[in-house]
Amino acid sequence: MPRLAVYALVVCLLAVAAAVVSFVEGSVLSGVVWVLMAGLSSNMTWYYVRRARATGPDTPATN
């Protein structure tokens, strides 16, 4: 898995955790913002994984 995909996945997991904490504490607006951030970083993860697969295993992807 490419490095940028791993970073985006970590951001996604942290955003989901922050959303859960926000909703538990009763802050709905910030929870929604964290959910949107998780969705964005999830899409970035899939983009980088697919881009790495399209370039092939023997060709390094340029950052």
C-alpha positions in Angstrom: 0.0 0.0 0.0 1.4 3.4 -0.9 2.6 5.7 1.8 0.0 8.4 1.0 -2.8 5.8 1.2 -1.6 4.8 4.6 -1.5 8.4 5.8 -5.0 9.0 4.5 -6.3 5.8 6.2 -4.8 7.0 9.5 -6.5 10.3 9.1 -9.8 8.6 8.3 -9.6 6.4 11.4 -8.7 9.4 13.7 -11.6 11.4 12.2 -14.0 8.5 12.9 -12.8 8.4 16.5 -13.2 12.1 16.8 -16.7 12.0 15.4 -17.7 9.3 17.9 -16.3 11.4 20.8 -18.1 14.5 19.5 -21.4 12.8 19.2 -21.1 11.1 22.6 -20.3 14.5 24.2 -23.4 16.0 22.5 -21.7 18.3 20.0 -23.6 17.4 16.8 -22.2 20.1 14.6 -18.5 19.2 15.2 -19.4 15.5 14.9 -20.9 16.1 11.4 -17.7 18.0 10.4 -15.6 15.0 11.6 -17.8 12.6 9.6 -17.3 14.7 6.5 -13.6 14.7 7.1 -13.6 10.9 7.5 -15.5 10.6 4.1 -13.0 12.8 2.4 -10.0 10.9 3.7 -11.6 7.6 2.9 -12.0 8.7 -0.7 -8.4 9.8 -0.8 -7.3 6.4 0.5 -9.1 4.6 -2.3 -7.8 7.1 -4.9 -4.1 6.4 -3.9 -4.6 2.6 -3.7 -6.2 2.5 -7.2 -3.6 4.8 -8.6 -0.9 2.5 -7.3 -2.6 -0.5 -8.8 -3.0 1.2 -12.2 0.7 2.0 -12.4 1.7 -1.6 -11.8 3.7 -3.3 -9.1 7.1 -2.8 -10.7 6.7 0.9 -11.5 7.1 3.2 -8.5 4.3 5.8 -8.2 5.4 9.4 -8.3 4.3 11.5 -5.4 
